[in-house]
Amino acid sequence: MVNNTTFKKIMVPIDGSKYSRNALTHAIGIAKKFKSKIYLVTTVDTTDFPPGMLLGLLKKDTRLEKSIGEFVIAAKSIARKELLADVAICKSKGVVDSYYEVVAGRPVEAILKYERGLHPDLIVIGSKGLHGVGQIKALGSVSRKVSELAKCPVMIIH
């Protein structure tokens, strides 16, 4: 790290895994040192539905569209509650300028789109994400792609 580097905005993708928790812990330490703002972001992957559901969407099944819409709304609501708890952790550790956002879409694209709008000075991301059903908000190999495509430095935490 260059001595004159400052991190005013730190972005932390959160997926509920122990790796994203470790990333948040590291981000809090950095934020305290540089008096940074932390921006937590969770993705709800709206593209990871079983083939039968996708076929129903192609057939314009309005009941299925409504079910998927309700699912996405519920997933975003759960994610918001989790992020609010993470914001509370940040504030309790002395990082009072902590914010959150829930974004929908494929994790890599959604994270990078959020990054493009936020213009953070640093992204701190977990090295692995959730698997199975938890992949609704997964990072996994996403961290590698984010590190390759982000416009700012990316710190990958194990």
Backbone as a printed PyTorch tensor [residue, N CA C, xyz], in Angstrom:
tensor([[[  0.8340,  -1.1670,   0.0000],
         [  0.0000,   0.0000,   0.0000],
         [  0.8860,   1.2410,   0.0000]],

        [[  0.5760,   2.1810,  -0.8100],
         [  1.3090,   3.4290,  -0.9010],
         [  0.9700,   4.2700,   0.3350]],

        [[  1.9670,   4.9300,   0.9130],
         [  1.7710,   5.6820,   2.1470],
         [  0.7090,   6.7540,   2.0600]],

        [[  0.5550,   7.4050,   0.9150],
         [ -0.4280,   8.4810,   0.8090],
         [ -1.8060,   7.9950,   0.3630]],

        [[ -2.0160,   6.6920,   0.3310],
         [ -3.3050,   6.1310,  -0.0620],
         [ -4.3160,   6.3220,   1.0680]],

        [[ -5.4880,   6.7780,   0.7120],
         [ -6.5820,   6.8310,   1.6760],
         [ -7.7810,   6.1360,   1.0650]],

        [[ -8.5450,   5.5560,   1.9150],
         [ -9.7420,   4.8450,   1.4890],
         [-10.9460,   5.5440,   2.1130]],

        [[-11.5810,   6.4140,   1.3540],
         [-12.7350,   7.1410,   1.8710],
         [-13.9910,   6.2860,   1.8210]],

        [[-14.0950,   5.4620,   0.7710],
         [-15.2560,   4.5850,   0.6010],
         [-14.7680,   3.1580,   0.4290]],

        [[-15.2430,   2.2820,   1.3030],
         [-14.9070,   0.8620,   1.2240],
         [-16.1940,   0.0860,   0.9660]],

        [[-16.1820,  -0.6930,  -0.0850],
         [-17.3360,  -1.5160,  -0.4550],
         [-17.0750,  -2.9510,  -0.0080]],

        [[-18.0780,  -3.5660,   0.6400],
         [-17.9400,  -4.9360,   1.1310],
         [-19.1390,  -5.7580,   0.6620]],

        [[-18.9420,  -6.6180,  -0.3450],
         [-20.0180,  -7.5420,  -0.7240],
         [-20.2150,  -8.5830,   0.3890]],

        [[-21.4520,  -8.7860,   0.7890],
         [-21.7880,  -9.6930,   1.8880],
         [-22.7130, -10.7840,   1.3580]],

        [[-22.3890, -12.0320,   1.7000],
         [-23.2910, -13.1250,   1.3150],
         [-23.6470, -14.0410,   2.4760]],

        [[-23.2300, -13.6970,   3.6910],
         [-23.5600, -14.5160,   4.8530],
         [-22.5530, -15.6080,   5.1450]],

        [[-21.5680, -15.7990,   4.2770],
         [-20.5660, -16.8370,   4.5210],
         [-19.5500, -16.3540,   5.5510]],

        [[-18.7840, -17.2870,   6.1210],
         [-17.7450, -16.8880,   7.0840],
         [-16.6800, -16.0390,   6.3850]],

        [[-16.4960, -16.2280,   5.0830],
         [-15.4980, -15.4540,   4.3430],
         [-15.9270, -13.9970,   4.1970]],

        [[-17.2180, -13.7730,   3.9590],
         [-17.6750, -12.3810,   3.8750],
         [-17.6780, -11.7450,   5.2640]],

        [[-17.8960, -12.5330,   6.3070],
         [-17.8000, -12.0140,   7.6830],
         [-16.3610, -11.5940,   7.9710]],

        [[-15.4050, -12.4140,   7.5540],
         [-13.9920, -12.0550,   7.7240],
         [-13.6560, -10.7950,   6.9350]],

        [[-14.2140, -10.6760,   5.7350],
         [-13.9820,  -9.4850,   4.9200],
         [-14.5240,  -8.2500,   5.6370]],

        [[-15.6960,  -8.3690,   6.2420],
         [-16.2740,  -7.2390,   6.9650],
         [-15.3920,  -6.8470,   8.1460]],

        [[-14.8830,  -7.8270,   8.8670],
         [-13.9940,  -7.5470,   9.9990],
         [-12.7630,  -6.7720,   9.5310]],

        [[-12.1580,  -7.2080,   8.4310],
         [-10.9910,  -6.5040,   7.8840],
         [-11.3650,  -5.0930,   7.4210]],

        [[-12.5000,  -4.9770,   6.7600],
         [-12.9420,  -3.6690,   6.2710],
         [-13.1630,  -2.6990,   7.4290]],

        [[-13.7180,  -3.1850,   8.5270],
         [-13.9340,  -2.3350,   9.6980],
         [-12.5920,  -1.8210,  10.2300]],

        [[-11.5970,  -2.7080,  10.2930],
         [-10.2680,  -2.2920,  10.7460],
         [ -9.6650,  -1.2090,   9.8550]],

        [[ -9.8060,  -1.3930,   8.5560],
         [ -9.2860,  -0.4060,   7.5990],
         [-10.0590,   0.9080,   7.7200]],

        [[-11.3790,   0.7990,   7.8320],
         [-12.2250,   1.9870,   7.9300],
         [-11.9010,   2.7960,   9.1840]],

        [[-11.6290,   2.1270,  10.2670],
         [-11.2770,   2.8410,  11.4980],
         [ -9.9510,   3.5830,  11.3280]],

        [[ -9.0130,   2.9440,  10.6680],
         [ -7.6960,   3.5680,  10.4670],
         [ -7.7900,   4.8050,   9.5780]],

        [[ -8.5760,   4.7180,   8.5120],
         [ -8.6550,   5.8010,   7.5260],
         [ -9.8980,   6.6820,   7.6720]],

        [[-10.7170,   6.4030,   8.7070],
         [-11.9730,   7.1430,   8.9060],
         [-12.8560,   7.0570,   7.6530]],

        [[-12.9730,   5.8420,   7.1550],
         [-13.7020,   5.5770,   5.9130],
         [-15.1810,   5.3170,   6.1630]],

        [[-15.9330,   5.4070,   5.0830],
         [-17.3230,   4.9710,   5.0730],
         [-17.3390,   3.5520,   4.5190]],

        [[-18.2140,   2.7180,   5.0800],
         [-18.3660,   1.3400,   4.5960],
         [-19.7180,   1.2110,   3.9080]],

        [[-19.6820,   0.5970,   2.7230],
         [-20.8840,   0.3390,   1.9420],
         [-21.0170,  -1.1730,   1.7670]],

        [[-22.0100,  -1.7380,   2.4350],
         [-22.2710,  -3.1770,   2.3490],
         [-23.2490,  -3.4230,   1.2130]],

        [[-22.9920,  -4.4800,   0.4580],
         [-23.8890,  -4.8110,  -0.6500],
         [-24.1160,  -6.3160,  -0.6830]],

        [[-25.3580,  -6.6930,  -0.8550],
         [-25.7390,  -8.0930,  -1.0110],
         [-26.4630,  -8.2300,  -2.3360]],

        [[-26.1750,  -9.3100,  -3.0330],
         [-26.8790,  -9.5710,  -4.2910],
         [-27.9230, -10.6530,  -4.0940]],

        [[-29.0330, -10.4820,  -4.7330],
         [-30.0530, -11.5220,  -4.8260],
         [-30.0180, -11.9790,  -6.2760]],

        [[-29.5560, -13.2090,  -6.4800],
         [-29.3780, -13.7290,  -7.8410],
         [-30.7340, -14.1140,  -8.4160]],

        [[-31.2230, -13.2950,  -9.3100],
         [-32.5380, -13.5290,  -9.9240],
         [-32.4460, -14.4120, -11.1630]],

        [[-31.2700, -14.9090, -11.4570],
         [-31.1010, -15.7320, -12.6620],
         [-30.9390, -17.2100, -12.3370]],

        [[-30.9150, -17.5600, -11.0750],
         [-30.6080, -18.9280, -10.6680],
         [-31.8730, -19.6820, -10.2600]],

        [[-32.7710, -19.8710, -11.2270],
         [-34.0050, -20.5830, -10.9620],
         [-33.9700, -21.9440, -11.6530]],

        [[-34.6920, -22.9240, -11.1040],
         [-34.7510, -24.2410, -11.7440],
         [-35.2950, -24.1350, -13.1670]],

        [[-34.8580, -25.0390, -14.0610],
         [-35.2880, -24.9850, -15.4690],
         [-36.8020, -24.9500, -15.6580]],

        [[-37.5490, -25.6700, -14.8220],
         [-39.0150, -25.6710, -14.9480],
         [-39.6050, -24.2870, -14.7460]],

        [[-39.0390, -23.5490, -13.8140],
         [-39.5240, -22.1850, -13.5700],
         [-39.2140, -21.2950, -14.7650]],

        [[-38.0230, -21.4630, -15.3120],
         [-37.6470, -20.6520, -16.4670],
         [-38.5200, -20.9700, -17.6690]],

        [[-38.8470, -22.2530, -17.8460],
         [-39.7280, -22.6400, -18.9410],
         [-41.1010, -21.9930, -18.7660]],

        [[-41.5800, -21.9630, -17.5260],
         [-42.8510, -21.3090, -17.2410],
         [-42.8130, -19.8310, -17.5790]],

        [[-41.6790, -19.1990, -17.3240],
         [-41.5390, -17.7820, -17.6650],
         [-41.5860, -17.5750, -19.1720]],

        [[-40.9420, -18.4920, -19.9030],
         [-40.9580, -18.3870, -21.3650],
         [-42.3690, -18.5340, -21.9120]],

        [[-43.1750, -19.3290, -21.2240],
         [-44.5580, -19.5340, -21.6610],
         [-45.4740, -18.4300, -21.1340]],

        [[-44.8920, -17.4310, -20.4870],
         [-45.6550, -16.2860, -19.9520],
         [-46.6930, -16.7230, -18.9300]],

        [[-46.3190, -17.6550, -18.0580],
         [-47.1920, -18.1090, -16.9780],
         [-47.2090, -17.0090, -15.9050]],

        [[-48.3060, -16.2680, -15.8260],
         [-48.3690, -15.1220, -14.9140],
         [-48.3370, -15.5580, -13.4500]],

        [[-48.8680, -16.7440, -13.1460],
         [-48.7960, -17.2370, -11.7630],
         [-47.3500, -17.4530, -11.3640]],

        [[-46.5630, -18.0050, -12.2840],
         [-45.1490, -18.2650, -12.0010],
         [-44.3810, -16.9530, -11.8820]],

        [[-44.6850, -16.0050, -12.7540],
         [-44.0340, -14.6930, -12.6720],
         [-44.3180, -14.0550, -11.3200]],

        [[-45.5580, -14.1910, -10.8530],
         [-45.9240, -13.6300,  -9.5540],
         [-45.1600, -14.3370,  -8.4460]],

        [[-45.0400, -15.6670,  -8.5220],
         [-44.3060, -16.4330,  -7.5080],
         [-42.8380, -16.0210,  -7.4550]],

        [[-42.2270, -15.8640,  -8.6120],
         [-40.8220, -15.4630,  -8.6580],
         [-40.6700, -14.0480,  -8.1150]],

        [[-41.5840, -13.1700,  -8.4930],
         [-41.5560, -11.8020,  -7.9740],
         [-41.6720, -11.7730,  -6.4580]],

        [[-42.5750, -12.5870,  -5.9200],
         [-42.7360, -12.6680,  -4.4630],
         [-41.4820, -13.2380,  -3.8170]],

        [[-40.8710, -14.2190,  -4.4570],
         [-39.6370, -14.8060,  -3.9400],
         [-38.5330, -13.7530,  -3.8730]],

        [[-38.3680, -12.9780,  -4.9330],
         [-37.3260, -11.9510,  -4.9760],
         [-37.5850, -10.8960,  -3.9010]],

        [[-38.8240, -10.4890,  -3.7360],
         [-39.1640,  -9.5070,  -2.7030],
         [-38.8220, -10.0610,  -1.3220]],

        [[-39.1700, -11.3260,  -1.0740],
         [-38.8710, -11.9420,   0.2210],
         [-37.3620, -12.0610,   0.4390]],

        [[-36.6330, -12.4640,  -0.5980],
         [-35.1720, -12.5950,  -0.4790],
         [-34.5270, -11.2410,  -0.1940]],

        [[-35.0090, -10.1950,  -0.8450],
         [-34.4720,  -8.8470,  -0.6000],
         [-34.7730,  -8.3940,   0.8240]],

        [[-35.9600,  -8.7260,   1.3220],
         [-36.3400,  -8.3540,   2.6790],
         [-35.4300,  -9.0340,   3.7060]],

        [[-35.1730, -10.3090,   3.5090],
         [-34.2710, -11.0490,   4.4020],
         [-32.8720, -10.4530,   4.3320]],

        [[-32.4150, -10.1640,   3.1300],
         [-31.0770,  -9.5990,   2.9460],
         [-30.9680,  -8.2430,   3.6400]],

        [[-31.9950,  -7.4150,   3.5460],
         [-31.9770,  -6.1010,   4.2070],
         [-31.8200,  -6.2520,   5.7130]],

        [[-32.5540,  -7.2120,   6.3040],
         [-32.4640,  -7.4400,   7.7520],
         [-31.0470,  -7.8480,   8.1400]],

        [[-30.4530,  -8.7290,   7.3540],
         [-29.0850,  -9.1640,   7.6330],
         [-28.1060,  -7.9900,   7.5130]],

        [[-28.2810,  -7.1680,   6.4930],
         [-27.3920,  -6.0290,   6.2970],
         [-27.5670,  -4.9780,   7.3900]],

        [[-28.7810,  -4.7930,   7.8570],
         [-29.0060,  -3.8570,   8.9660],
         [-28.2420,  -4.3110,  10.2040]],

        [[-28.2090,  -5.6250,  10.4400],
         [-27.4340,  -6.1650,  11.5620],
         [-25.9500,  -5.9000,  11.3440]],

        [[-25.4810,  -6.0280,  10.1070],
         [-24.0690,  -5.7650,   9.7980],
         [-23.7310,  -4.2820,   9.9670]],

        [[-24.6520,  -3.4110,   9.5770],
         [-24.4530,  -1.9750,   9.7820],
         [-24.3450,  -1.6890,  11.2780]],

        [[-25.1750,  -2.3450,  12.0750],
         [-25.1210,  -2.1690,  13.5320],
         [-23.7630,  -2.6210,  14.0750]],

        [[-23.2190,  -3.7040,  13.5290],
         [-21.8890,  -4.1710,  13.9330],
         [-20.8500,  -3.0990,  13.6020]],

        [[-20.9200,  -2.5680,  12.3880],
         [-19.9770,  -1.5090,  11.9890],
         [-20.0350,  -0.3460,  12.9590]],

        [[-21.2320,   0.0970,  13.2580],
         [-21.3990,   1.2540,  14.1440],
         [-20.9130,   0.9490,  15.5530]],

        [[-21.1660,  -0.2800,  16.0250],
         [-20.7100,  -0.6460,  17.3710],
         [-19.1870,  -0.7170,  17.4630]],

        [[-18.5380,  -0.9300,  16.3190],
         [-17.0660,  -0.9900,  16.2660],
         [-16.4530,   0.3680,  15.9530]],

        [[-17.2800,   1.4030,  15.8440],
         [-16.7640,   2.7460,  15.6420],
         [-16.8160,   3.2710,  14.2160]],

        [[-17.4110,   2.5060,  13.2930],
         [-17.5590,   2.9810,  11.9150],
         [-19.0090,   3.4440,  11.7530]],

        [[-19.2340,   4.7130,  12.1010],
         [-20.6040,   5.2200,  12.1390],
         [-21.1690,   5.4750,  10.7410]],

        [[-20.2960,   5.7560,   9.7840],
         [-20.7590,   5.9740,   8.4100],
         [-20.7850,   4.6410,   7.6750]],

        [[-21.8480,   3.8740,   7.9070],
         [-22.0140,   2.5520,   7.2980],
         [-23.3780,   2.5000,   6.6220]],

        [[-23.3860,   1.9920,   5.4120],
         [-24.5940,   1.9770,   4.6010],
         [-24.7620,   0.5990,   3.9650]],

        [[-25.9530,   0.3330,   3.4430],
         [-26.1800,  -0.9620,   2.8040],
         [-27.0740,  -0.8120,   1.5850]],

        [[-26.9620,  -1.8180,   0.7220],
         [-27.7930,  -1.8740,  -0.4780],
         [-28.0020,  -3.3380,  -0.8480]],

        [[-29.2030,  -3.6710,  -1.2810],
         [-29.5040,  -4.9940,  -1.8190],
         [-29.7300,  -4.8020,  -3.3070]],

        [[-28.9720,  -5.5330,  -4.1230],
         [-29.0930,  -5.4190,  -5.5700],
         [-29.4780,  -6.7720,  -6.1540]],

        [[-30.2020,  -6.7500,  -7.2470],
         [-30.6630,  -7.9790,  -7.8830],
         [-29.9170,  -8.2030,  -9.1890]],

        [[-29.7190,  -9.4640,  -9.5180],
         [-29.0630,  -9.8330, -10.7660],
         [-27.9880, -10.8740, -10.5180]],

        [[-27.2420, -11.1610, -11.5440],
         [-26.1130, -12.0870, -11.3960],
         [-25.0840, -11.4140, -10.4940]],

        [[-24.5350, -12.1500,  -9.5300],
         [-23.6680, -11.5220,  -8.5370],
         [-22.5350, -10.6750,  -9.1120]],

        [[-21.7690, -11.1870, -10.0660],
         [-20.6430, -10.4140, -10.5920],
         [-21.1360,  -9.1110, -11.2110]],

        [[-22.1140,  -9.2110, -12.1000],
         [-22.6090,  -8.0260, -12.7840],
         [-23.2450,  -7.0420, -11.8080]],

        [[-24.0070,  -7.5460, -10.8440],
         [-24.6800,  -6.6710,  -9.8830],
         [-23.6710,  -5.9500,  -8.9890]],

        [[-22.6480,  -6.6710,  -8.5300],
         [-21.6110,  -6.0620,  -7.6970],
         [-20.8580,  -5.0020,  -8.4840]],

        [[-20.4830,  -5.3320,  -9.7120],
         [-19.7310,  -4.3680, -10.5220],
         [-20.5790,  -3.1530, -10.8990]],

        [[-21.8530,  -3.3540, -11.1420],
         [-22.7290,  -2.2200, -11.4430],
         [-22.8210,  -1.2980, -10.2260]],

        [[-22.9530,  -1.8870,  -9.0480],
         [-22.9880,  -1.0940,  -7.8170],
         [-21.6620,  -0.3540,  -7.6300]],

        [[-20.5590,  -1.0450,  -7.9030],
         [-19.2290,  -0.4320,  -7.7900],
         [-19.0970,   0.7520,  -8.7400]],

        [[-19.5950,   0.6200,  -9.9550],
         [-19.4940,   1.6960, -10.9470],
         [-20.2510,   2.9380, -10.4900]],

        [[-21.3660,   2.7390,  -9.8180],
         [-22.1380,   3.8670,  -9.3260],
         [-21.5740,   4.4790,  -8.0530]],

        [[-20.9810,   3.6560,  -7.2170],
         [-20.4520,   4.1060,  -5.9320],
         [-19.0670,   4.7420,  -6.0380]],

        [[-18.2340,   4.2200,  -6.9150],
         [-16.8400,   4.6520,  -7.0570],
         [-16.0600,   4.4960,  -5.7530]],

        [[-16.0260,   3.2660,  -5.1960],
         [-15.2850,   3.0840,  -3.9450],
         [-13.7760,   3.1580,  -4.1830]],

        [[-13.0480,   3.3770,  -3.1120],
         [-11.5910,   3.3880,  -3.1740],
         [-11.0220,   1.9950,  -2.9710]],

        [[-11.8340,   1.0900,  -2.4160],
         [-11.3990,  -0.2700,  -2.1210],
         [-12.6190,  -1.1760,  -2.0140]],

        [[-12.4700,  -2.4010,  -2.5170],
         [-13.4680,  -3.4520,  -2.2950],
         [-12.7920,  -4.5110,  -1.4380]],

        [[-13.4500,  -4.8950,  -0.3420],
         [-12.9590,  -5.9810,   0.5040],
         [-13.9910,  -7.1000,   0.3810]],

        [[-13.5640,  -8.2410,  -0.1680],
         [-14.5020,  -9.3150,  -0.5160],
         [-13.9790, -10.6560,  -0.0030]],

        [[-14.8940, -11.5240,   0.3990],
         [-14.5270, -12.8670,   0.8470],
         [-14.0720, -13.7260,  -0.3150]],

        [[-13.1680, -14.6590,  -0.0070],
         [-12.5980, -15.5030,  -1.0630],
         [-13.5560, -16.5740,  -1.5690]],

        [[-14.5110, -16.9690,  -0.7520],
         [-15.4740, -17.9970,  -1.1420],
         [-16.8360, -17.5710,  -0.6400]],

        [[-17.8550, -18.1550,  -1.2520],
         [-19.2110, -17.8190,  -0.8400],
         [-19.9810, -19.0250,  -0.3970]],

        [[-21.2700, -18.8430,  -0.2860],
         [-22.1540, -19.9310,   0.1170],
         [-22.3770, -20.9000,  -1.0320]],

        [[-22.7970, -22.1130,  -0.6920],
         [-23.0740, -23.1380,  -1.7010],
         [-24.5020, -23.6270,  -1.5480]],

        [[-24.9930, -24.3180,  -2.5510],
         [-26.3420, -24.8790,  -2.5010],
         [-27.3900, -23.7900,  -2.5080]],

        [[-28.3970, -23.9430,  -1.6370],
         [-29.4930, -22.9860,  -1.5720],
         [-28.9690, -21.5970,  -1.2520]],

        [[-27.8880, -21.5110,  -0.4660],
         [-27.3180, -20.2260,  -0.1000],
         [-26.7530, -19.4660,  -1.2730]],

        [[-26.6560, -20.0720,  -2.4330],
         [-26.0920, -19.3790,  -3.5910],
         [-27.0010, -18.2790,  -4.1140]],

        [[-28.1720, -18.1270,  -3.5130],
         [-29.0370, -17.0160,  -3.8910],
         [-28.2540, -15.7120,  -3.7240]],

        [[-27.3590, -15.6890,  -2.7320],
         [-26.5400, -14.5080,  -2.4790],
         [-25.0670, -14.9220,  -2.4950]],

        [[-24.6310, -15.6260,  -3.4920],
         [-23.3100, -16.2300,  -3.4830],
         [-22.2120, -15.3210,  -4.0140]],

        [[-21.0090, -15.5050,  -3.4820],
         [-19.8170, -14.8420,  -4.0080],
         [-18.9370, -15.8640,  -4.7100]],

        [[-18.5600, -16.9620,  -3.9920],
         [-17.7560, -18.0180,  -4.6050],
         [-16.6630, -17.5190,  -5.5170]],

        [[-16.6380, -17.9880,  -6.7590],
         [-15.6430, -17.5330,  -7.7350],
         [-15.9110, -16.0960,  -8.1680]],

        [[-16.9660, -15.5410,  -7.6730],
         [-17.3160, -14.1610,  -7.9690],
         [-16.1770, -13.2360,  -7.5310]],

        [[-15.5530, -13.5480,  -6.4070],
         [-14.4800, -12.6730,  -5.9080],
         [-13.3490, -12.5480,  -6.9240]],

        [[-13.0380, -13.6350,  -7.5900],
         [-11.9800, -13.5870,  -8.6040],
         [-12.3760, -12.6730,  -9.7530]],

        [[-13.6060, -12.8280, -10.2450],
         [-14.0600, -12.0010, -11.3670],
         [-14.1600, -10.5320, -10.9780]],

        [[-14.6400, -10.2700,  -9.7710],
         [-14.7240,  -8.8830,  -9.3100],
         [-13.3220,  -8.2870,  -9.2460]],

        [[-12.3620,  -9.0620,  -8.7480],
         [-10.9910,  -8.5460,  -8.6450],
         [-10.3930,  -8.2470, -10.0170]],

        [[-10.7930,  -8.9870, -11.0200],
         [-10.2830,  -8.7650, -12.3740],
         [-10.9440,  -7.5720, -13.0560]],

        [[-12.2170,  -7.3070, -12.7550],
         [-12.9840,  -6.3250, -13.5210],
         [-13.2820,  -5.0130, -12.7890]],

        [[-13.0340,  -4.9620, -11.4990],
         [-13.3210,  -3.7430, -10.7340],
         [-12.3940,  -2.6130, -11.1450]],

        [[-12.8810,  -1.4000, -11.0020],
         [-12.1080,  -0.2030, -11.3460],
         [-11.2320,   0.2750, -10.1890]],

        [[-11.3390,  -0.3610,  -9.0220],
         [-10.5630,   0.0370,  -7.8540],
         [ -9.8270,  -1.1900,  -7.3020]],

        [[ -8.9170,  -0.9940,  -6.3510],
         [ -8.2420,  -2.1420,  -5.7460],
         [ -9.2350,  -3.0630,  -5.0510]],

        [[ -8.9310,  -4.3590,  -5.0770],
         [ -9.7830,  -5.3660,  -4.4310],
         [ -8.9190,  -6.1850,  -3.4940]],

        [[ -9.3610,  -6.2950,  -2.2490],
         [ -8.6900,  -7.1160,  -1.2610],
         [ -9.5580,  -8.3600,  -1.0450]],

        [[ -8.9830,  -9.5380,  -1.3020],
         [ -9.7140, -10.7900,  -1.1360],
         [ -9.2860, -11.4170,   0.1770]],

        [[-10.2690, -11.6580,   1.0560],
         [-10.0140, -12.1670,   2.3900],
         [-10.4960, -13.6120,   2.4960]],

        [[ -9.6370, -14.4510,   3.0930],
         [ -9.9730, -15.8610,   3.2830],
         [-10.6290, -16.0550,   4.6330]]])
